[in-house]
Amino acid sequence: MKGIHSIVFAVLIVTGSLAGCLSSEEGDNSEYETQVADLEKQLDEKNSTIESMQTQMSSYEATIDGLEDAISDAADYISNLEEGLIYEEANRNSLLLMLEDSNNSNAELQALLENSNNTIQELQNSLAENQSLLLQASSIIADLVSGWDSTNVTLDSYLLEWGSTNSTLDSYLSGWNSTNSTIDSYLAGWDSTNSTVSDLLQQIIELEASLVDCDTASTVLHEGECVSRNSIWGMIPFENGANVSIGQSYRGGFTHQDDSMYSVDFFMSEGTPVVAYKAGKIRSIKEDSNINCIDEGITIENCTHGNYVVIDHGDFSFSYYLHLQQYSVDVEVGQSVGAGHQIGKIGNTGYSTEAHLHLEISNGFGNGDSIMILFEELRNISDGIPFAGLNVISQNTNTTLSSSIDYSSCPHDLFYFRGVVLTSDIPCSVAELDQAYLLTGKVLIENHYLSIGIYESSSQSWNYTTIQTNSTGHFSTNIHWYSNDHSNYSYIMLSIVDSSGQYYDGWWTSVWIKIN
């Protein structure tokens, strides 16, 4: 603009000089008329030049303004693209969590994750290219404006530089459009991938919703299927590849009756490693005995000398590994173990005729029945059912847990048979001394109350408490196992009672609790 101002100033000077000449030389009109005509012609030419220059400058300014608007729009577009990348990265993190939950075994999710990672990388590269182009274009505009404001060159040099710059900018914009076309194709694939991921997430949500009610007193989730708690699937409790001989099985005539009806005996050499048939958390161990009750003439009712490991599987089922060798236990109480983890060795302690493993699965009731054990290795032989005389090769591999397992809480419908439903989690395996546990739920008959029975091992007596309910039958209270009243074990029973406070007998179906 300084060039324009200089030209206008020069025109004013010429005009002023002309006025002075005309006023001082009025007598010589003919001589000056030619000069005036020439000056007027020059003035017209200069005015025409100025108008042309101003038109070109206006066009220049409009072009720069348009380019700046385009760059602003592009910056907004890149900002939106960056937000899209954040969303895609969040989707990728969701895929990673799902892969972790499936132990990286879902090939379809792995493929989707790889495609998502590739898309993110390509978009990031394209963003970097666009940002570099925009920076270069902005730098060129800044240089032009700076030179325009600070120098007094002619407009022709500006226009010459503008023409070269405009050509360069056209080249940049052409590359930018080509890159945007590539980004559009990436986004199309990205949208398709997101659609697939969204469909999978919806399927997972629907599947999880369908499994919400599986963890009940009568059913449990096993390998994606809701199965009866009256039978539990697992693996042969010996190392992978071991040739295992099954002896006394269900309803065995020697000792497998009543509460031990569904136990299984495995006859193996003493010292053979014993492994977990299913993942769980170690609840109890005994390994200090070297006494065989039969050899010592001790009756089965009085035999307490067998070494053992008890595993809580976190679903109100518990596995018992009996007759273990003295000091062979390889786990500690509170330790979480995967299927196939070594827990001890075959022994001949307790009420045992020869070296063997007695495996029994039970629920957590104090007088609980054993649960039918089904083995994966026998699925195609006898639908998982073990029977005496069978030899089978164990396929139990040592699996590493990705997280610890919690001790069992009571299934919310566990006390349905006593007219009570729970809405909070309370211990159904192990409880801590002097800790408050929130107990909420509902009694299933109007105008009735909740009776809580807790067995106090110190006094060897039951302590009953009646809890009021509201108009809908709901209750809320805290339960405790106080150190003054409890030592190493207890029982808990919940039951409905009528308005008179009369409780219904059922202590023999109470839940056995280990006290820590």
N, C-alpha and C positions, 0 to 999 in steps of 0.2 A: 504494500500500500504506500510505502514511502516514495516509490517511483512515480506513482500517480500524483501524489501531493507535489512532487518537484515539478512535474510537467505542468500541472495546473498553475503553480506559482510562476513558472516561466511565461505562460500565456498571459497572466495578469500583468507581469512586468512589460511585456511587449505591447499590450493594450494601453497601459499607462503611458509608455513612451510615445506611442502613436498619438494619443490624445494631446501630449505636450507638443509634438511636432505640428500638429494641425493648428493649435492655438497660437504658435509663435511664427508660423509661416503662411498666414492666410493669403498673402499677396501672390504667391507663386502656385496657384491652384493646379495648373496643367501638369507641372512637374511632379507634384505630390499625389495627383490623382492616380498616376501609374503605380507609385509606391503603395498607396492605400489599397489599390486593387490587388497588387502582389501580396501585401500583408494580409488582406482579407482572405485571399486564396490560401496563403500559408495557415491562417487562422482556421479556415474551414477544414483544411487537411489535418491540422493538429487536433481540431475538435473531433473530426471523424476518427482519427487515430485513437484519441482518448476514449470515444464511445466504443470503438472496437476492442480496445484494451480492457475497458470496464466490463464489456460483455463477456470477454474471455475470462476476466478475473472472477466475475459472478459465476460463470460456468465452472471454473476451477474450484471456487469455494463450495458450490453445490455438489460437485463431484466428491470433494473431500468429506463434506458433511454426509453424503450418501454412503461413502466408504466407512466412515466412523459408525453410522447407524448399522451398516451390515456387520461390522466387527462387534458392535454391542449385541446385536441379535445372535451372532455366532457364540459370543461369550455366554449368553443365556442358554443357548443350546448345549454348549459344553457343560455348563453347570447342571443342566437337567440330566445329561449323560452321566456325570459324576454321581448324581443321586441314584441313577439307575444301577451304577456299579456297586454302590453301597448296598442296594437291595439285593443284587445278585450275590454279593459276598455273604449277606445274611442267609440267603438260600443255601449257599455252599456250606456254611457252618451248620445249618439244620441237617444237611445230608451227612456231614461228618458225624453228628450226634447219632443219627439213625444207623450209620455204619457201625459206630461203636457199640450201640445196643444190640446189633445183629452179629457182633464179633467179626466184622468185616467179611461176612459170608454172603451178602446180597450182591450178586454180580450186576444186577440191573442198576442198583443204587451206585455201585462203583463206576459204571459206565457213565451214568448221568453226572457224577461228580467230576469225572475226567473231562467231559464235554463242557461243564460249567467252568472249570479251571481254564480250559483253552479259550473259551469265549471271553473270560475276564482278561486274560493276558492280551488277546488281540484288541480288545476295546481300550485297554490301557495304552497299548502302542499307538493306536489311532489317536487317542486323546493327546498323547505327547506330541505327535506330529502336528496336529491342529493348533495346539497351544504354541508350538514353535513358529508356525506360519503366522499366527496372529501377532505374536511378539515382533516378528520381522516387519509385518505390515504396519503395525503401530509405530515402530521405530522409524520407518520411512516417512510416515506422515509427520511425526514429531520433527524429523530433520527438515522436511519441507517447510513446515510452519515456522520453525526457528530461523531457517535461512531467509524466509519471506519477511519476517519481522525485523531481522538484524542487519540485512544488507540492502544496498541501494542499486542493485543490478536492474537491468531493463526487463520489461515483462516478457520479451522474446526469449531471454535466457531461462526465465521461469517456465515458459511454455515448453521450451525445448527439454528442460529437466523433467517437467510434468509428463511430457510425452514418453520419455524413457522410463520414468517411474511408473506411469500408468501401464506401460507394457509389462514391466516387472510385476506390478500388482495383478494384472490380468493373468500372468503365468501362475502367481501364487494362488489366486482365486480358482483357477482351473484345477490345480492340484488339490486345493481344499475341497472343491465339489466332488472330485474323484474319490478323495478319502471319505467324504460324507456318504457317498454311494456305497463304499465298502462297509462303513459303520452301519448303514441301513440294512445291508444284507446280514451283518452280524446280529443286529438287533432282531431281525426276523427269526434267525435261528435261536437267539436268546429267548424270545417270546415263546417259541415252540417248546424249548427246553423247560421254561418256567411253567408252561401249561401242563407238560408231562409231570413235573415235580409236584405241581398243585394237585393233580389227579392222584398221585401216589400218596401225598400227605392226607388227602381226604379219605383214601382207602384205609390208611393207617388209623386215622381218627375213628372211622366207622368200625374197624376191627377191634380197636381198644375199647370202644363203647360196648361192643358185643361181648367183651370178656370181663366187663366190670363185675358181673354177678357170679363169676366162676369161683372165686375164692370164698367158699361157704363151708358149712360144717359137713356137707355131703359131697361137694365137688372140689376139684383142684385143677389148675392149669398144668398140662404136661405137653411140651413140644407143640404149643399152639392149639391144643385141643383141651376141651373141658371134660375131665374124666372123673369117675366116682372115687371118693376117698376110701371106698371099701377095697380098692386094689391100687397098688403103687408100682409104677414102672421104674426100673433102675438097671444097673449093670452087675454082672457077676463080681463079687468083692475080692478079686484076685488080679494080679498084674496081667497086663495084656499078653496073650499067648500062653498063659498057664493052662495046663490040662487038668480040669477040675472034676472031682468025683462027688456026686450028690448022694447022701445017705438018707437019713430020716427026713421026711418032708412033711407036707400038710397032714394033720391028724395022725401023726406018727404014734404008734402004739406004746412007745417007751415013755416019752415026756412031753410030746406035742399035743396036749389037750387043753381045753378051757381057754384061758387067756393067751396061751402059747400055741393055739391051734394052727396058725399059718407060719410057724417057724420053719427054717430050713437048716439042715446040718451039712457041712462040707468036710469030707474026710481027706485031709492032706497031711503031709509030714510035718512034725513039730518044727517050728522055726520058719515055716513058709510065710512070706509077707502077706498081710491082709490089708486091703485098700478100701476106701470109701465107695459104697455102691452108688452114692448120689452126693451132690454138693451139700454142704451144711456147716453148722457151727458146733464145735465140741462143747457139750454140756457137762459131762461127767467122765471121769476115768478112775480106774483102780488097777494097779499093777504090782502091788507089793506081796501078793500071795504066792506060795509055792505048794499049797495044800490041795490034794485031790480028796474030795469028801468021801467018795466010794472006797478008796484005799484006807481012809482013816475011820470008816464006819459011821460017818455023819449022815443023818437022813437028809433027804432033799428039802424038807421043811426047815431044817436048821442049818442048811449049807449057805454060808455067806462068804465063801472063800474064793470064788471065781473072779479072775481079773477081767476087766471089760472096758469098753469105750462106748459112750452114748453120744450120738450126733443128733442135733436139732436141725431139721431141714427147712425151718422158717415157714412151714405151711401147716403146723400143728400135726406133723408126723415126725417120729423119732426112730432111729435105727440103733439096735443094740448088738454089739459084737462081743460075744461071751467066750470064756475059757481061754483067754489069751495067755501067752507065755509070760512068766515073771519078768518084770522090768523091760518089756519089749515095746511098750507104748511109745510112739514117735510123735505125739501131738500134745498140746496143752489145752487146758480149759479156756474157752473164749476164742480159740483160733478158728478161723474160717478155712475150710478145705474144699477143694474141687473133687469131683468124681475121679477115682483112680489114685488119690493121694494116699500114701502108706500111713496107716494108723497104728499098726502093731504086728504081731506075729502069732501064728498058730501055737496053741498050748494045750494043756491037759489039766487045767486048774478048775476047782469047783466040782460040781456034780457031773462028772464026765467019765465015760467008759474007755475012751482013747483020745489021742490028739485029734481035734477037729475044731471047726468054727461053727458056733450056733448063731445064726443071723435071725433077728426078729424085728419087725416093724410094728409100731404101736402108735395109737393116738395118745393124747396127753391126759386122758382121764386117769384118776388115781386107781380105778379098777378097770382100766381100759382093755379092750380086746386087741389082739394082734390083727394086723391088716395083711391081706393077701399080697404077697410079693410076686411081681411079674418081671421077668428078665428079658432084656432086649435080645440077648443071644439065643433065646428060645422062642422068639416071636414066630418064626416060620416052622418050628417043630411042634410046639404044643400051645400056641397062643400065649407064650411067656410063662406058662405054669411049670415049675420044677417038679420032678418026681424021682423017687429013689431008684438007684441003679444007673442013672444017666451020667455019662461023661460028656463034658462040653468044654470048648476052648474059650477062655475069657477074651473079650474084646474091649475091656475096660482100660482106657488110656488116661494117663495123668493129665488133667486139665488144670490150667492156671486161672484163678478167679480174677476178674477185673475190678471187683469191689467186694467188701466184706458182706457177710450175711447176718441179718438181725435174728435174735431169738424170736420164737413164735409169739405173736399176739393172738388173742382169742378171736376166731371168726365171729362176725357180728351176729350170725344166726346160731351160734353154738348152744345157747340156752333156750332156744325155741321150745324144747321139750319141757322146760320149766316155766313157759309163758313169758319169756323176757327176750327182747331184741336189743342189741347194743348199737350205739352210734359213735363210740370212741374206742380206741385201741387200749387194751389193758394187758398186762403180762399173762401169758398162758404157758410159760416155761420157766423163766428166770426172772426174779424180782430183786430190787435193791432194797436194803434196809433203810427205813426212815425217809423214803422218797414218796411224795404224793403222786398218785396216778388218778387222772380225771376219768370218772366213770359216768357216762351219759347213755341214755337209751329210753326204752318205753316198755311198760307192761301191757300185755295184750288183752286184758279184761278191764273194763271201766270200773272206777271206784276201788281199785286194788292198789297195793303198794309193793315195793321191792324189799326182799329180804336178802341181806348179804351175810353169808357164813364164811368165816375165815378160821382155819384151824391153827391154834397157837401151839407150836411144838414144845415150848418151854413148860407149859402147864398141861400139855396133852389134852386140850379141851377146845371146844368150838366157841367162838364169839359171834353172836348173831346181832345184826343191826337192821332195824326197819327204817326205810327211807320213804318219805312222803312223795307223792306224785301230783302233778297238776291236773287240770280238768281234762286234758287229752291223754293222760297216762304217762307223760314224760317225766324223767327224773334226771338230776345232776348232783353229783357228790364226788368226794375224793376217797380213795382207799389207800391204806398204808400197811406195811409190815414193819412194826416198830421193833427196834433192837431189844427192848425190855421183854418182849413177848415171844420172840422167834429166834431160832438158832439156824439150822441149815436147811430146813424144808417146811412146807406148809401145804394147805389145800384151800381152794376157794370154790364156793358154790353160790350161784345167784338163782333166786326163785321168786315167783309171784306169791303174795300173801293177801288174804282178805282184810276187810276193814277191822276185824277183831285182832289182827296181828298174828293169826294162826298160820304158821309156815307148814309147807308140805314136805314130808320126808324125802330126802334125795341126796344125803351127804355122800353116799357110796358112789355116786356118779360125779363127784366133784373133780376139779382139775388139780393135779399135782404140781406144786411150784417149788423150784429150787431157790433158796435164799442166798444171795451173795452178800 
